[in-house]
Amino acid sequence: MIVEYVRYRIDPGEAEDFEAAYTRAAASLAAAPQCVDYELSRCAEEPASYILRITWTSAGDHLTGFRGGEHFPAFLAAIKPYAQRIEEMRHYEPTPVRGTGSSVPTLYDWAGGADAFERLTEIFYAHVLKDDLIGPLFAHMDPGHPRYVAMWLGEVFRGPKRYSTERGGYHHMVRQHLGKAITEPQRRRWVSLLMDAADEAALPADPEFRAAFASYIEWGTRIALTNSQPDANPPLEAPMPHWNWGAAPPYTPET
């Protein structure tokens, strides 16, 4: 991906019309397959200064694909009156330096930390062992398995990196599924029992947390199902997955 930044200087008396023009132009960006996302910001200290940020799939997709495509004429028509107000227009490549601040809690902290995930997995595997469909998959389960899975989930939800340091990280987890030939009904039962265990373990029930939690569980179990098939050849070395809030931020009474 590539990030384009465009800096405008707009007379405050024209600000309303300028923002309205970009509201119209945004329809073209939203429809363009080369556009990932966009945002127009106005400087609080210097209201005449605006920054437009557009993330493109690549610089070529922007300069050739979008500008040569069907959505560019309408975009250009909307913002053309302000083209002479551009002070800078450049592409920037993202670096690995990125993250979030502590004003947004991690899913791990929101859930209640290690105690919450250990409570969850103890309850979950107690039900798993009694289940006719997936119980046989865990007939010879290591007594420490619930705790190991709690460590995995904790790290996935941005808690301490204990699974990586104590259990071997992603490649160790992948190896646990090789050759298991998990079926779709078994995957669905696993998900269903875990969701019930989340209720029983009193994990946060707000829609924002449960949506993010369910998102990872669906993703993770589908990956496990694929990796477990007899003809699967999954990569054994990959980064640990890390999950964030997604589309919905953490709930607060004000939102």
DOSE-938201 format. One record per residue: y, x negated, z of N, C-alpha, C, O in turn. Coordinates in pm, whole numbers, plus 32768, in hexadecimal, padded with zeros to 4 digits. Atoms other than C-alpha are relative to their C-alpha. Example, Ala and Ser with C-alpha at 12.3 -4.5 7.8 and 13.67 -1.06 7.14 Angstrom:
2
nY/nX/nZ/caY/caX/caZ/cY/cX/cZ/oY/oX/oZ
7F89/7FA7/8000/7E3E/7B32/830C/8078/7FA6/8000/8076/7F3E/8042
7F89/8052/7FFA/7F96/7AA9/82CA/806D/804D/8049/80DC/801A/805A
//
This chain:
255
nY/nX/nZ/caY/caX/caZ/cY/cX/cZ/oY/oX/oZ
7F89/7FAC/8000/8000/8000/8000/807D/7FA8/8000/8077/7F33/8025
7F80/8044/8001/816A/7F9D/7FD6/8069/8062/8037/8060/80DA/801F
7F98/7FAB/7FC5/829D/801F/8090/8085/7FE1/7FBB/80B1/7F6E/7FB7
7F7D/800D/803F/83E3/8059/7FD6/806B/802F/8063/8060/809A/809E
7F8D/7FD9/7FAF/8528/805C/809A/807B/8005/7FA6/8097/7FA7/7F5B
7F85/7FED/804D/8665/80E2/7FFC/8070/801F/8063/8067/8081/80AE
7F90/7FEB/7FA5/87AD/80C3/80BC/8076/803A/7FB4/80A3/8001/7F50
7F8E/7FBB/803D/88C6/81B2/8063/8079/7FFA/805C/806C/7FF1/80D6
7F85/7FEA/7FB5/8A30/81C7/80CF/803F/8080/7FC9/806A/8085/7F55
7FD4/7F7B/8028/8AA0/8331/80C5/8075/802A/8057/806D/8024/80D2
7F8E/7FCD/7FB4/8BF2/83B8/812A/7FD3/8076/8056/7F90/80D0/8025
802C/7F93/7FA8/8BBD/849B/825A/801E/808B/7FCB/7FD5/80EA/7FE8
7FE0/7F7E/8039/8C64/85B5/819E/7F9C/802C/7F96/7F96/80A2/7F75
8065/7FE1/8065/8B4C/85A3/809A/7F72/8003/803A/7F11/8019/7FF1
8084/800E/7FC3/8A2F/8583/8192/7FAB/807D/7FEC/7F34/8072/7FCC
804E/7F85/800D/89C6/86EF/8182/7FC8/800F/7F73/7F53/8032/7F61
802D/7FF5/808A/89B5/86ED/8005/7F97/7F94/7FE0/7F37/7FAD/7F97
805E/806D/8017/8902/859C/8006/7F76/8022/8038/7F10/800F/7FF5
8080/7FDC/7FC3/87F4/8615/80F4/7FC0/8075/7FB6/7F45/807C/7FAA
8036/7F90/804E/87D0/8755/802B/7FC3/7FCD/7F7D/7F5D/8000/7F50
8034/8039/807C/879F/8684/7EEF/7F78/7FC0/8019/7F1D/7FCE/7FC7
8080/803F/7FE3/868A/85BE/7F94/7F96/8066/802C/7F1F/804E/801C
805F/7F94/7FE4/85EC/86FF/8012/7FC2/8031/7F7E/7F4A/804B/7F77
8035/7FD8/8083/85CC/8765/7EA5/7FAA/7F92/7FC4/7F3F/7FAC/7F8C
804B/8070/8038/855A/860A/7E3C/7F7A/7FEE/8044/7F19/7FBF/8008
807C/8012/7FB4/8452/860B/7F4C/7F8C/8050/7FC6/7F18/802A/7FD8
806B/7FB1/803D/8391/8716/7E91/7FB6/7FAC/7F97/7F3C/7FB8/7F88
803F/8058/8063/8352/8617/7D7E/7FAE/7F93/8042/7F42/7F70/8012
804D/8065/7FB7/82E5/850F/7E79/7F7F/803C/8038/7F15/7FFE/8031
8076/7FC0/7FC7/81F9/8603/7F20/7F95/801C/7F97/7F1E/801D/7FB6
805F/7FE0/806B/815A/8656/7DD2/7FC8/7F85/7FBB/7F66/7F8F/7F72
8027/807A/8047/8139/84EC/7D5C/7F85/7FC0/8040/7F88/7FA3/80B8
8078/803F/7FC7/7FDC/8456/7D8B/8017/7F6F/8028/7FC6/7F37/8072
7FE4/808C/7FDC/807B/82FC/7DA7/8048/7FF4/8088/8050/7F86/80BF
7FB2/8001/7F84/8143/835E/7EDF/7FA6/801E/8077/7F5B/8080/8078
804E/7FEB/7F86/80A2/833A/8036/804F/8054/8064/801D/80B9/8096
7FA9/7FB1/7FA9/81C3/83B3/810E/8090/7FD2/7FEB/80A8/7F6E/7FA6
7F72/8020/8011/833F/83AC/8123/804D/8032/8078/8020/808C/80C0
7FAA/7FD6/7F91/8459/83CD/8220/808E/7FD2/7FE5/80A5/7F5F/7FBF
7F73/8021/800D/85D4/83D8/820A/803D/8000/808C/8033/8063/80D4
7FC4/800D/7F7B/868C/835B/8341/8095/7FE2/7FF4/80C1/7FA0/7F95
7F6F/8018/7FFC/87FE/8356/8399/8023/7FAC/8079/7FF1/7FC5/80E6
7FDB/805A/7F94/889A/8245/846C/8051/8049/806B/80B4/808B/804C
7FBA/7FBE/7F93/8906/82C4/85C2/8087/7FBE/801C/80E9/8003/803A
7F84/8048/7FE2/8A0E/81B4/85F3/8061/8000/7F8B/80DA/7FF8/7F9E
7FAC/8004/8078/8A8D/81BA/848D/7FD2/806F/7FA1/7F84/8055/7F46
8034/7F8C/8048/8A59/8318/83FB/8009/7FF8/7F67/7FC6/8044/7F22
7FF7/800D/8092/8ABC/82AB/829C/7F88/7FB7/7FC5/7F76/7FB5/7F4C
8071/804F/802F/8980/81D5/8288/7F7E/804F/800B/7F5C/8084/8075
8083/7FBE/8005/8833/826D/821F/7F97/7F9B/7FD2/7FB4/7F41/7F84
8071/804E/802F/86DD/81CC/81F4/7F93/8062/7FD1/7F69/80BA/801A
8071/7FB4/8035/85D5/8267/8114/7F86/7FA4/8000/7F89/7F38/7FC6
807E/804B/8000/8472/81ED/8154/7F97/804F/7FB3/7F7C/80C4/7FD2
806D/7FC2/804C/8361/8239/8057/7F8A/7F9F/7FFE/7F9A/7F2B/7FD8
807A/8051/800A/81FE/81B6/8072/7FB9/8028/7F7E/7F99/809C/7F68
8045/7FEB/807F/815B/818F/7F1C/7F75/7FC2/8006/7F5C/7F67/8055
8087/8039/8005/7FEF/8149/7ECB/8003/7F6F/7FD2/7FAD/7F20/7FF9
7FE8/808B/8028/806B/800A/7E22/8088/7FFA/7FBC/80BF/8061/7F97
7F80/8011/8045/81A7/7F7B/7D88/7FF3/802D/7F6E/804C/806D/7F38
8016/7FD7/808A/8113/7FAE/7C2E/7FF8/8096/7FF1/802A/80D0/7F90
800A/7F6D/8006/80C0/8117/7C7A/808A/8040/800B/80A3/80AA/7FD0
7F78/7FCB/7FF7/822B/814C/7CDA/804D/7FE7/7F7F/8082/8043/7F41
7FAA/8027/8070/82D4/808D/7BC2/7FCE/8031/7F79/801D/804D/7F1F
8039/7FD4/8080/81E7/80F4/7AAC/7FC8/808D/8009/7FEA/80E3/7FB8
8040/7F7E/7FF6/8119/821A/7B23/8060/8071/801D/8066/80D3/7FD3
7FA3/7F95/7FDC/8224/82E9/7BD2/8074/8009/7F9F/8094/8075/7F6E
7F8A/7FFC/8057/834E/8284/7AFE/7FDC/8027/7F71/8032/8056/7F26
8029/7FD7/8085/8284/82C1/79C3/7FB6/8084/7FFF/7F82/80AD/7F98
804F/7F86/7FF5/81E6/8401/7A40/8051/8080/7FF9/80CB/807E/7FE5
7FC4/7F7B/8012/822E/8572/7A39/8061/8028/806F/80B5/8080/805A
7FAD/7FD4/7F90/82D7/8586/7B8E/8085/7FB4/800A/80DF/7FDD/8054
7F87/8051/7FF3/83E1/847B/7B5C/807D/8044/7FCA/80E6/803A/800B
7F83/7FC4/8032/84D7/8541/7A82/8044/805C/8064/80BE/8055/8074
7FC4/7FA5/7F9E/850B/864D/7B8B/8035/7FB3/8077/809F/7FD5/80AE
7FD2/8053/7F91/8526/8545/7C9B/8084/7FBD/7FDE/80E2/7FC0/802D
7F87/8046/802A/862A/8480/7BD9/8076/805F/7FF2/80E6/803D/8017
7F93/7F9F/8012/86F3/85B6/7B83/803D/8027/8086/80B6/803B/808F
7FCF/7FD7/7F7D/870D/8611/7CF3/8056/7F95/8042/80B9/7FB6/8083
7FBA/8069/7FB5/8783/84BD/7D72/805F/7FAC/7FA9/80A3/7F53/7FDD
7FAE/8051/805A/8838/8433/7C40/8093/7FF9/8027/80D0/7F8F/8018
7F72/800A/7FD9/8996/848E/7CC0/801C/7F97/806B/808F/7F70/8080
7FED/805E/7F91/895C/839A/7DDE/7FCB/7F75/7FDF/7FC5/7F1F/8037
803A/8081/8026/88C7/8277/7D1C/8061/7F8D/8015/8039/7F1E/8039
7F9D/806B/7FEF/8A0D/81B3/7D2C/801C/7FE1/8093/8063/7F82/80B2
7FEA/8017/7F71/8A07/81CD/7EA8/7F93/7FA9/803E/7F94/7F90/80B6
806E/8053/7FCD/88CE/80F7/7EC8/8032/7F72/801D/806D/7F32/7FC6
7FD9/8088/7FD9/890F/7FB1/7F85/7F8A/7F9F/7FFA/7F9D/7F27/7FE8
8077/8055/8008/87AA/7F2F/7F85/7F89/8057/7FDA/7F7D/80C9/8007
807A/7FBA/8026/8661/7F95/7EE6/7F93/7F97/7FE8/7F97/7F51/7F83
8065/8067/800A/852F/7EBA/7F21/7F78/8034/8031/7F6E/8097/8079
8088/7FE5/7FD2/83B7/7EC1/7F54/7FDB/7F9B/806D/7FFE/7F25/8065
802E/8055/7F93/831E/7E38/8094/7F6A/8012/8014/7F37/8082/8010
808F/7FF9/7FE4/81B3/7DE1/80D8/7FE9/8007/8097/8021/7FB6/80E1
801D/7FF9/7F70/812E/7E4F/822E/7FB8/7F82/802F/7F6E/7F44/7FE3
8046/8071/7FC2/80B6/7D3B/8318/7FA2/8037/806B/7FA8/80AE/808B
8059/7FD0/7F95/7FA8/7D4E/8425/8046/801D/8083/8009/8053/80DF
7FB6/7FEA/7F84/80B8/7D5F/852E/802A/8092/8007/808A/80BB/7FC5
7FE2/7F72/7FF3/80B9/7ECC/8590/7FBD/8035/807E/7F63/7FF4/80B4
803B/7FC7/7F88/8065/7FAD/86B5/8055/8073/8033/80B3/809E/7FF0
7FB5/7F94/7FC3/80E4/80BC/879B/802E/7FD3/808A/7FF1/7F7C/80C8
7FCD/801E/7F7C/81AE/80AD/88D9/7FBB/8055/806A/7F6B/80AD/804B
8043/7FBB/7F93/8147/812B/8A2D/8039/808C/801A/8008/80D2/8072
7FCD/7F77/7FEE/8217/8268/8A0E/7F9B/8067/7FD2/7F9E/80DA/7FFD
806C/7FA8/802D/80EA/82FE/895A/7F7F/7FCF/8040/7F53/7F60/8023
807B/802E/7FBE/7FB0/82EF/8A32/7F8E/7FF4/7F9B/7F8A/803D/7F38
8077/8008/8054/7E6C/827F/8993/7FA5/8077/801E/7FB2/80B7/8086
8064/7F97/7FE7/7D54/837C/896E/7FA9/7FDC/8078/7F7E/8033/80C3
804E/8030/7F8D/7C96/82A7/8A6A/8044/8025/8083/8005/805E/80DC
7FB8/7FE0/7F85/7DA3/82CD/8B73/800E/8096/8014/8000/80C9/8083
7FEE/7F6E/7FF6/7DDD/843B/8B24/7F7E/8042/8031/7F82/80A3/807D
8081/7FC7/7FD9/7C68/8481/8B50/7FE0/7FE8/8092/7F96/8034/80CF
801C/801F/7F75/7C65/83DE/8CA6/7FBF/7F79/8014/7F90/7F5B/8082
8033/8088/7FF3/7BED/827D/8C5D/7F69/7FF7/8008/7F22/8054/7FE2
8090/801E/7FFF/7A96/81E5/8C99/7FB1/806A/804C/7F44/808F/8021
8049/7F9D/7FB1/7A33/82E2/8DA4/7FE4/807D/7FAF/7F77/80B6/7FB8
8011/7F85/804F/7A67/8404/8CB6/7F93/7FEF/7F96/7F41/8048/7F83
8064/8014/806A/7997/836D/8B9E/7F74/7FE9/803A/7F11/8013/7FFE
8083/8010/7FC0/787F/8305/8C8B/7FCC/8087/8031/7F54/80A2/8028
8028/7F79/7FD7/787A/8466/8D19/7FCF/8050/7F88/7F6A/8096/7F8F
8025/7FBA/807B/786D/84F0/8BB8/7F76/7FD7/7FD0/7F22/802D/7FB5
807F/802C/803A/774A/841A/8B44/7F8A/8017/805D/7F1B/802F/802E
806D/7FDF/7FA3/767C/844C/8C81/7FD5/8091/7FEF/7F5E/80AF/7FE9
801F/7F72/8013/7694/85C4/8C57/7FBF/8016/7F78/7F5C/805F/7F6C
8031/7FED/8088/765A/85AF/8AE1/7F6E/7FD5/7FF2/7F1B/8022/7FC0
8089/8030/8015/7520/84DB/8AE9/7F9B/8047/805A/7F24/804B/8039
805A/7FAD/7FB1/748D/85AD/8C02/7FD4/807A/7FAF/7F61/80A3/7FB7
8022/7F8F/8056/749A/86D1/8B0E/7FB0/7FD3/7F86/7F54/8018/7F5B
8046/8033/8077/7427/85FC/89E6/7F6C/7FF0/801C/7F18/8017/7FCA
808C/801C/7FE1/72E5/8597/8A93/7FAC/807F/800D/7F32/807B/7FFF
8047/7F80/7FF3/728C/8707/8AC7/7FFE/804E/7F7C/7FC1/80B9/7F74
7FF1/7FB6/807D/72DB/876A/8960/7F89/7FE7/7FA3/7F63/7F74/7F8C
8077/800D/8056/71B5/87B0/8878/801F/7FB9/7F7C/7FC9/7F74/7F45
7FE0/8036/8084/726F/8744/873C/8024/7F6C/8004/7FF1/7F1E/7FB3
7FD5/808D/7FFF/7314/85FD/879C/7FC8/7FB1/8075/7FD4/7F36/8077
803C/8046/7F90/7263/85AA/88E0/7F9E/7F93/7FD7/7FA1/7F26/800F
8061/8068/8029/7148/84F2/882A/8041/7F7F/7FCF/8005/7F14/7FDA
7FBD/807A/802D/7247/83FF/8795/8022/7FA3/8074/8035/7F2B/8060
7FD6/804D/7F8B/7299/838C/88F8/7F91/7FF7/8068/7FAC/7FDE/80DE
8071/7FFE/7FA2/713D/839A/8993/7FF2/7F7D/804C/7FC6/7F7C/80BF
800C/8084/7FC1/7146/8224/89DF/8089/7FC2/8019/809C/7F49/800B
7F75/802A/7FED/72B8/820E/8A30/800D/7F9F/8076/7FD5/7FB6/80E2
7FDC/805D/7F95/7333/80E5/8AFB/804C/804E/806B/80A7/8099/804A
7FB7/7FB8/7F97/73A7/816B/8C4F/8097/7FE6/7FFD/80E5/8039/802C
7F71/801F/8007/74F5/80C0/8C0D/8046/803C/7F88/80BF/802C/7F78
7FC6/7FD0/807F/7528/8172/8ABF/807B/805A/8013/80DE/8047/7FCD
7F87/7FAE/7FEF/7619/8280/8B3F/807B/7FAE/8020/80E8/7FCB/7FEE
7F8D/8055/7FDE/76F6/8172/8BD4/802F/7FB1/7F87/80A7/7F9D/7F76
7FDA/804C/8076/76EF/80A8/8A92/804E/8058/7F9E/80B1/802D/7F63
7FBA/7FA5/805A/7756/81D7/89C6/808A/8021/8038/80EA/8031/7FEC
7F7C/7FEA/7FC3/786F/8219/8ABF/805C/7F8B/7FE3/80D3/7F9F/7FC9
7FB1/8076/8021/78E5/80B4/8A84/802D/8005/7F6E/809F/7FE5/7F4F
7FDE/7FF5/808E/78D8/80ED/890B/8071/8065/7FEB/80D5/8047/7FAA
7F9A/7F98/8011/799D/8232/891D/8085/7FD4/803D/80EF/7FED/8004
7F85/802F/7FC1/7A97/8195/8A0B/804B/7FA0/7FA6/80C6/7FA9/7F9A
7FBE/8060/805A/7ADD/8079/8919/8033/8044/7F82/80A1/8025/7F53
7FD4/7FB6/8077/7AED/8163/87ED/8083/8048/801C/80DC/804B/7FC6
7F88/7FB4/7FDF/7BF4/8231/88A0/806B/7FA8/8041/80C2/7FD8/808A
7F99/8063/7FE0/7CBE/80F4/88E3/8008/7FDB/8093/8074/7FC2/80C9
800A/8036/7F7B/7C47/8098/8A3B/7FD8/7F6D/7FFB/7FE4/7F2F/7F91
8027/808D/7FFD/7BC7/7F3F/8AA8/7F93/7FE1/7F9A/7F40/8036/7F7A
805E/8028/8069/7AFD/7E7D/89A6/7F7A/7FD3/803B/7F47/7F68/801A
807A/8026/7FB9/79C7/7E7B/8A7F/7F86/8002/7FA5/7F2E/7FAD/7FB2
8075/7FFB/8056/78D1/7EE2/8972/7FFB/7F85/7FA5/7F8F/7F50/7F89
7FFB/8076/8056/7943/7DC5/8896/7FDA/7F82/804D/7F90/7F2E/801A
8017/807B/7FB5/7936/7CC0/89A9/7F78/7FFF/8047/7F3E/7F94/805B
807C/7FFB/7FB2/7800/7D3A/8A64/7F86/802B/7FB1/7F15/800D/7FD7
8072/7FC7/8048/7729/7DE6/895D/7FF5/7FD0/7F70/7F92/7FED/7F2E
800C/8036/8087/7776/7D37/8814/804F/8047/7F97/8049/8022/7F21
7FA4/7FC0/805F/786C/7E24/8772/7FBC/8056/7F98/7F4E/808A/7FAC
8029/7FA3/8068/7843/7EE6/8632/7F74/7FE4/7FCB/7F24/8040/7FBB
8081/801E/803F/7719/7E2E/85A4/7F8B/8026/805A/7F20/804A/8029
806A/7FD8/7FA4/764D/7E74/86DF/7FE9/8096/7FF9/7F77/80C4/7FF8
800F/7F6F/8009/7694/7FE8/86CA/7FBD/8029/7F7E/7F67/8081/7F7E
803B/7FDD/8081/763C/7FF7/8559/7F69/7FE9/8003/7F1C/803B/7FD0
808F/8021/7FFC/74ED/7F52/859A/7FAF/8068/804E/7F38/8078/8035
8048/7F9C/7FB2/7493/8063/8693/7FD5/8078/7FAC/7F7B/80C3/7FD4
801F/7F8B/8053/7489/8162/8578/7FA8/7FE1/7F89/7F77/803C/7F47
804D/8025/8078/73CF/809E/846C/7F72/8037/8007/7F2C/8025/806B
8088/7FCF/800C/7290/8149/83FC/7FDF/807B/8053/7F6C/80A6/8054
801C/7F8D/7FAB/72B4/8272/84E8/7FED/8082/7FB0/7FB6/80E3/7FE4
800E/7F8A/8057/72C2/836C/83C5/8030/8080/8044/7FEA/80E5/8046
7FC4/7F8B/7FBF/73A6/845B/8481/8015/806E/7F99/803F/8054/7F29
7FEE/7F8E/805A/73AF/85B6/83E6/8085/8045/801E/80C0/8032/8089
7F83/7FB7/7FEA/74E0/8693/83BB/7FF5/8061/8075/8053/806A/80C4
800A/7FAA/7F88/745C/8795/84B7/8006/7FB0/8082/803D/7FE0/80E5
7FF8/8053/7F88/7432/867A/85B3/8090/7FD2/8019/80BE/7FD1/808B
7F74/8028/7FF0/7592/85FF/8573/8052/8072/803A/80A1/805E/8096
7FB4/7F8C/7FD0/761E/875B/85A6/7FE1/8021/8092/803A/8044/80DE
8024/7FE6/7F75/755C/8789/86E9/8042/7F98/805B/8071/7FBA/80C8
7FC0/806B/7FB3/75E1/8638/8766/8092/8024/8019/80C4/8019/8089
7F73/7FDA/7FF4/7744/86AC/8721/8010/8076/805F/8067/8076/80B6
7FF6/7F88/7FAE/770B/8800/87C1/7FEB/7FE1/8093/8036/8011/80E8
801B/8023/7F74/7676/876F/88FF/8071/7FAC/803B/8093/7FBB/80B1
7F93/8052/7FCD/778E/8670/891C/807C/8054/801C/80C1/803E/807F
7F8D/7FAA/7FE9/7899/8779/88F7/7FED/8055/807E/804B/806B/80CA
801C/7FB5/7F85/77EF/8848/8A05/800F/7FA4/807A/8043/7FCE/80E1
7FF5/805F/7F91/77DC/8711/8AE1/8092/7FE1/801F/80B6/7FCD/8093
7F71/8018/7FEA/7951/86D6/8AAF/803C/806E/8057/8090/8053/80AD
7FD2/7F93/7FAA/798F/882D/8B47/7FCB/7FEF/808E/8014/7FFE/80EF
803F/800D/7F7C/789A/87F0/8C62/803A/7F8B/804E/8046/7F90/80C8
7FC6/8076/7FBF/7933/869B/8CA9/8094/800F/801B/80D4/7FB5/8052
7F71/7FE1/7FE9/7A8E/873A/8CB4/805C/7F9D/7FBB/80C3/7F76/7FF2
7FA2/804D/8050/7B23/8661/8BA4/8077/805A/7FDE/8068/80D4/7FDD
7F8C/7FAD/8020/7C82/86D5/8B47/7FE1/8066/7F95/7FA2/8046/7F30
8022/7F92/805B/7C6D/8824/8A96/8072/8024/7FA2/8066/8083/7F55
7F90/7FDE/8058/7DBD/881F/89E5/7FD6/7FEC/7F6E/7F88/7F92/7F4F
8029/8006/808D/7D9D/8859/886C/8017/7F78/7FC0/7FC9/7F4D/7F6B
7FE0/8080/803E/7E3F/870C/8816/7F94/7F97/801F/7F67/7F50/7FC5
8068/8061/7FDD/7D42/863A/88D6/7F7B/8026/7FC2/7F36/7FD2/7F89
8083/7FD8/8032/7C15/8706/8872/7FF7/7FF1/7F67/7F8C/7FD3/7F32
8002/8012/8092/7C79/86FA/8702/7FE7/7F6E/7FDD/7F99/7F50/7F83
8014/808F/8019/7C90/857D/870D/7F74/7FD5/8028/7F34/7F88/7FE0
8086/8020/7FD0/7B4E/8563/87D5/7F97/8030/7F9B/7F3D/7FE5/7F75
8060/7FC9/8060/7A91/8648/86E6/8007/7FB7/7F7A/7FA1/7FA7/7F37
7FF1/8049/807E/7B1E/858B/85BC/7FAC/7F81/8001/7F64/7F65/7FA1
8050/807A/7FFB/7A81/8446/8630/7F6A/8020/8005/7F1B/7FDF/7FC1
808E/7FDF/7FF2/7937/84E9/8692/7FC5/802B/7F7A/7F55/8004/7F58
8031/7FD9/8086/7915/8589/853A/7FF4/7F85/7FA7/7F8F/7F73/7F63
8001/8079/8053/796E/8441/848E/7F8E/7FA4/8028/7F40/7F76/7FD4
8063/805F/7FD0/788F/836C/8568/7F72/802E/7FE8/7F1D/7FDE/7FC1
8089/7FD0/8012/775C/844A/8556/7FD9/8007/7F6D/7F64/7FF4/7F4C
801F/8000/8090/7775/8469/83DD/7FE5/7F72/7FCE/7F8F/7F5D/7F79
801D/808C/8021/7788/82EE/83BF/7F75/7FDA/8033/7F29/7F99/7FEC
8082/8022/7FC7/765B/82CF/84A6/7F8F/803E/7FAF/7F28/7FFE/7F97
8067/7FBF/8052/7595/83CB/83D9/7FE8/7FB3/7F80/7F75/7F9A/7F5A
800C/804B/807F/75DC/830E/8296/7FBC/7F7A/8017/7F64/7F52/7FCB
8036/8085/7FE5/758C/81BC/8331/7F6D/8003/802B/7F28/7F9E/8023
8088/7FF7/7FCA/7442/823B/83BF/7F97/801D/7F96/7F1F/8018/7FB3
8061/7FDA/8067/73A3/829B/8274/7FAD/7F88/7FD1/7FDE/7F17/7FD4
805A/806F/8025/727A/81CC/81F5/8038/7FA3/7F94/801B/7F2C/7F94
7FCB/8053/806D/7337/8154/80C0/808E/7FCD/801B/80CE/7F96/7FC2
7F77/802A/7FDF/747E/8109/8177/800A/7F69/800B/7FAD/7F26/8039
7FE5/808F/7FF4/7515/7FAF/8164/8090/7FED/802F/80E3/7FB8/7FE6
7F75/8002/7FD1/764D/7FC8/823D/8030/7F73/801F/7FDF/7F1C/8040
7FCA/8082/7FD6/7736/7EA1/827C/7FEC/7FF1/8097/800D/804C/80E4
801B/8015/7F72/76D4/7E0C/83CA/8077/7FC1/8049/807B/7FC1/80C4
7F88/803B/7FC3/7821/7D5F/8405/807A/8051/7FD3/809A/8055/7F5C
7F88/7FB1/801E/7954/7E3D/8418/8051/800C/8081/8019/7FFF/80EE
7FAF/7FF0/7F86/7A77/7E73/8508/7FD6/807C/804E/7FA3/80DD/8014
8015/7F89/7FAE/7A4D/7F63/8628/805F/806F/7FD2/80D4/8054/7FB9
7FA3/7F93/801E/7AD9/80BA/85D0/8059/801C/8078/802D/8013/80EB
7FA3/7FDC/7F95/7C0C/811B/869A/8044/8082/7FDA/8079/8090/7F6C
7FCF/7F79/801D/7C7F/8282/86B3/8084/801A/8045/8098/7FF3/80B8
7F80/7FD6/7FC9/7DDD/830A/86E8/8008/8098/8000/7FA6/80DD/7FE4
7FEE/7F70/7FF2/7E6C/8464/8717/7FF5/804A/7F7C/7FCC/80BE/7F7A
8009/7FBA/8080/7E7B/84B5/85A5/807A/8057/7FE7/80EB/8032/800A
7F90/7FAB/802B/7F4E/85D5/8525/804D/8039/8076/80C7/804C/806E
7FBF/7FC3/7F8D/7F97/8668/867C/8017/7F99/806D/7FB8/7F57/8097
7FE6/8060/7F92/8042/8592/8787/7FCB/8038/8083/7FA3/80AC/8088
802E/7FCC/7F80/7FDF/85AE/88F5/8057/8074/802C/80D0/8076/8015
7FB9/7F88/7FD3/803F/86FA/898D/805D/7FE1/8073/8039/7F99/80D0
7FA6/7FFF/7F8D/816D/8714/8A6D/8037/808D/800B/803F/80D3/7FA7
7FCF/7F77/7FF0/81FC/8854/8B00/8076/8023/7FA8/808D/8098/7F8A
7F89/7FE6/8051/8336/8829/8A2C/7FDF/801B/7F6F/8034/804F/7F26
8020/7FF5/808F/8279/882D/88DE/7FBB/8083/7FE2/7F99/809D/7F6E
//
